[in-house]
Amino acid sequence: MAFFHVTLAGGLAAGQSVTQGQYMGYISGPGGQGFVGGPHIHLTVWQTADGGNWSRIAVPFTGINAISGVEFPDIGGGNQHYGTLIYP
């Protein structure tokens, strides 16, 4: 999984497992890590064939990848679920 435009909580490292409800950080504001034009995040789940190095295919947040039981299918294009609020 990839998580962009976020100021991560201390102690988190690439490849580390996280659990539901675990605090991971906050959306970056002006001057923060990855801040680009306005506060937002990107979440991506990748299916890989090589441990996530280069062979990555983004998969939708459906089925076992649903967020707190809410599915976010691939509906095509960018900003597919723009403005959607979730409370995991």
C-alpha positions in Angstrom: 0.0 0.0 0.0 1.2 3.5 -0.7 0.2 6.6 1.3 1.1 10.0 -0.1 1.0 13.7 1.0 1.0 12.8 4.7 3.3 13.7 7.5 3.9 10.3 9.0 3.9 9.6 12.7 7.3 8.9 14.2 8.4 5.3 14.3 6.8 4.2 11.0 9.0 2.6 8.4 8.6 1.4 4.8 7.3 -2.2 4.8 6.1 -2.1 8.3 2.7 -3.7 9.1 0.0 -1.5 10.5 -3.3 -2.4 12.1 -6.8 -1.0 11.7 -7.2 2.1 13.9 -3.5 2.7 14.3 -2.5 6.4 14.1 -0.3 6.9 11.0 0.0 10.6 10.7 -1.8 13.6 9.4 -2.6 15.3 6.1 0.2 17.7 5.3 -0.5 21.4 5.1 1.4 24.2 3.5 5.2 23.5 3.8 4.5 19.9 4.9 5.7 16.7 3.3 4.2 16.3 -0.1 1.9 19.3 0.1 0.8 20.1 -3.4 -1.8 22.8 -3.8 -4.2 21.7 -1.1 -4.5 19.2 1.7 -5.3 15.7 0.4 -4.0 12.1 0.5 -3.5 9.4 -2.0 -4.0 5.8 -1.0 -3.1 3.0 -3.3 -3.1 -0.8 -2.9 -0.7 -2.6 -5.3 -0.7 -6.2 -6.4 2.9 -7.2 -7.0 4.8 -10.1 -8.5 8.2 -9.0 -7.0 7.6 -7.7 -3.5 6.6 -4.2 -4.7 9.8 -3.2 -6.4 8.8 -2.5 -10.0 6.0 -5.0 -10.8 3.0 -3.1 -9.4 -0.6 -3.0 -10.6 -3.0 -0.7 -8.7 -6.1 -2.6 -7.5 -9.4 -1.0 -6.3 -10.5 -0.8 -2.7 -13.1 -3.6 -3.0 -13.6 -6.9 -1.4 -10.8 -7.6 1.1 -9.4 -4.1 0.3 -12.6 -2.2 1.2 -12.0 0.5 3.8 -14.1 -0.2 6.9 -16.5 -2.1 4.7 -16.9 0.7 2.2 -15.9 -0.2 -1.4 -14.2 2.2 -3.8 -14.3 0.6 -7.2 -12.3 1.7 -10.2 -14.7 4.0 -12.1 -12.1 5.3 -14.5 -10.1 8.5 -14.7 -8.4 10.6 -12.0 -10.0 11.9 -8.8 -12.4 9.0 -8.9 -13.8 9.5 -5.4 -13.1 13.2 -5.0 -14.7 14.7 -2.0 -15.6 11.4 -0.4 -15.2 11.4 3.4 -14.5 8.2 5.2 -14.3 7.5 8.9 -12.4 4.2 9.2 
